[in-house]
Amino acid sequence: MATQKEIKLCQEITGLSIRINMQSSYSVWAEFHGHVNGFEVRITEKWDSGKNDIEGWGCSDRTVYLSSGYEPSFFESREDVAARKIAELEALKKDLSKFLGRPSKNR
């Protein structure tokens, strides 16, 4: 099962995504894919059919697979895995926050 910290970070990233959609010229998709326990974020310029994803923010570019169901290897502990997933989510949140209030380059 994902840790409470992983869940909290996913919630914070979802909230940040909503704020970016409301306060910038970007559209953000933050999605949990339960069948693989993956949390994914995509970004385009304000959505309109035909808009491409922002480079580095396309489908599967920014997916973090949560610790749910992850089997640690011989040299890992469950705590090591959770710490790595938390670090990945924190980095995703930090990178995403750079889009808040930022106009797109094509405006």
Number of C-alpha atoms within 10 A of each C-alpha: 12 16 16 9 14 22 15 13 17 24 13 15 23 20 13 19 25 16 16 22 21 14 15 16 21 22 21 25 16 20 15 17 12 10 6 11 18 17 20 21 23 22 25 19 20 15 15 9 6 6 10 13 17 15 10 11 19 17 14 13 12 19 22 19 19 26 23 16 11 14 11 14 9 6 6 10 12 13 12 13 18 21 16 14 20 23 13 18 26 17 12 19 19 12 10 19 16 10 22 18 15 13 14 14 7 6 6
